[in-house]
């Protein structure tokens, strides 16, 4: 889609014409940290792991800079751990990071074969090292870390082909090893591990091309394997996974260039493949996947140059929301990796080759605001739903006539602008949009207009006004009475398309 042109969308009873702003989506992305790190000499290099806490603080792990930064909602950046680890055991090549509901941060060092806990007060404690459980099950190249609501921490060992559970009191137990489920479905090269809100742990085997579910009771089940959805869409390189509150699991295939959803009943659906959005924005080598509370799924792909992209998948529709050019002003997105969504729906992503991280703000949320101009027009035009991209925007117009005996029909008028004080027209009422175009008509006063699922529409303002056509008695010059229609302009609704 060329953002310099109008979008014409056919609707049930009319058309919706929207002027697309080229900078609409870019304005929603903000760089929150760059290669300078905290700006005090502690640099950020090759960030991957990214996490958020309940207070809105963001944590980013620098893989090659061997450190972790905390970024407050106000933008203050602090290094909370570096390569010295706890002062006794080093932190080397941190790949994964997690945070619990108390604000404790957990980070796994891939090369140092250990994991640390950083308390909100800054106390650093090593919680596991290469010795694993101390009973012979070792930890090698930990690449994934997660924490559940009970404070249990889970660490996956890519080279040791296992996952450990570390309780708050320090107890360490191996909960899965290379034998997988013990029924011939092995675990090889586990990368990411996820602890779901229900207490279930999921781990992806990058080399075994599968995902296992581990219940609190220790039951292990393979929920997807290399056959993918069983319909010819294979899963190859299961590296990153995510789980929703509703029990849906998402896995990205780094080598198969796709991603799948596994629902609670075990049904598997391919949600994106190498074609990306199907409009020329392809997807190669997905590196990160996240699910927002709304159910929107986000996938990062690590192509070079402009082919590095972030995709949003909503109800089966796919849209590319950012590419390697980044949001502008020289802030590039190169090799995006970790991605996570908070409770408010804000999305955070790290980019390892451009040494930075971004937030995609939920302030891109759709909105509807009543506008009356100078207050001359009667009220009667209301939003039923907000204009969310990929949904049907619904509004109503009051059928109660102002002067006439009855309302014949109603109309939604759309314009590209909204004058602050309106334009004086028609019997003392004001036209509050310019130029006007009737986009939908109704005899019931209920209006439904489809808003396409297209990332370039996020943040776009659309100005609408209600109009009611009333039945009135007219007198001709010759003195003959007849029934006619009188248009009545109502208030305006200023919309912002969004999520």
Protein Blocks (a to p, Z undefined) as FASTA:
>chain_A
ZZkbccddddfklccdddddfklmmmmpccfbdfklnonopacehifbdcddfkopacdd
dfklopaddddfkopacdfbdfklnomaccehifbdcddfkopacdddfklopaddddfk
opacdfbdfklnonopacehiabdcddfkopacdddfklopaddddfkopacdfbdfkln
onopacehiabdcddfkopacdddfklopaddddfkopacdfbdfklnonopacehiabc
cddfkopacdddfklopaddddfkopacdfbdfklnonopacehifbdcddfkopacddd
fbehjllccdddeehiacdfbdfkonojhiacehiabdcddfkopacdddfklopadddd
fklpccddddehjomacchiacfbdcdehiacdddddfbdfklmbdfbdcddddfbdcfk
bpaeehhiacfbdcdddfbdcfklpacddddddfklgopacddddddddddddddfkopa
cddddddddddddddddZZ
